[in-house]
Amino acid sequence: MSGAAAARGLSTTRPMVFVAADREGRARAAVVPDGTGATLGTKVAGWSDPDTPWLMTNCNSAYAAVSRQMQGHSAVIHRRGQHTDPITGAHANTPEALISSLRRALV
């Protein structure tokens, strides 16, 4: 578990929280039943502006299908220690920070 104090990631029993945030600081969050492309895609389609050009995520494979709704997709790979894409500057830090705060409040 690499020194973590508590279990992390998709294998935990904590509620799954999906968060979408824009670069202006606006965010939405919802507890979702699973992290499948169908579930996340429904949220992205309902929450995003059709003119939104780019999706920035972590490397969860469910986002592959979701990204087809957007003009482009950048992903960071946390297991490689990557938190910001060195080429595009893309990151998922805003929603991940909100998820962390929500989980602490819910659990």
N, C-alpha and C positions, 0 to 999 in steps of 0.2 A: 504494500500500500504506500510505498515511498514516503514514509514518515508522516502521513496525514493523520490527524487526530480523529477523524470520522470518515466513514465511507463517502466517496464522491462519485459522481457520474451517473450513467443510466442504470447501474445495477442497484441503486439504493431503493428503499421503500418510501422515501419522501415523495410528496406530490410533484408532478412534473409541471413546471411553470414555463409558459412560452411568453417571451417578451419581444416586442418590436419597438425600436427606438429610432428616431431620426437624428440628424446632426444638429437640429435646433434645440434638442433637449426634450422634445415631446416623446412620450412613451405610453404603450398600452401593455397590459399583462393579463393573462388568464391561465387558470389551472386547466390543463388538457389531459385527456385520458391516456394518450400515448404520443410518441415522437415520430410517428410515421409521416411520410411525405404527404399522404392524403389529409391528415389532420392539420399539419403545419401549413400545407398549401391553402387550405380553406381559410385559415387565419390570415395568412399573407394577402390572399385575394380580397378578403373583406376589409382589411385594415389599411392596405397600401393605396397610394394615389396611382392611378393608371400611368401617369407620366413619370413615376419613380424610375430612374434609369438603372439603379444598381442595388444589388443585394449583397450585404456583407455579413458573413456568418462564421461560426466555428466549422469544423470539418465533418459534422454529422452528415452521413450519407443521405438522410432524408431531404436535405436541402437541394440535392441534385434536381429532383422533379420540381421543386418550388422555384428554383432559379430560372426555369424555362419561361416563367411568367414575366421575367424582368429582361432588361436590355443587356445585363451583365451580372456576373457573380464573382466575388472574391471571398476566399475562405482562409482563415488562419488555422494552423495545425498545432494545437496546444501540446500534444504528446512529443513534439519536437522542440518544445520550449518557445514556440512562436506565439506571440500575442499581438503583433502588428505585422502585416505583410510588408517585407522590406522593399518591395517594388512599388506597390500601389498605395501603401499607407493604410490599407483597410484594416479595421479591427472590429471586434465585437465586445469591447470593454464596457460600453454604456449599458447594453441590456444585461450583460453578465453581472455587473455591479448591482443592478436593480433586482435581478433574480436572487442574488445572495442576500440582499436586505429583506426581500419578501419571504424567503425561506426561514430566515431567523425569526421573523415576526409570526409566521404560521406554525412553526414547530416548537 
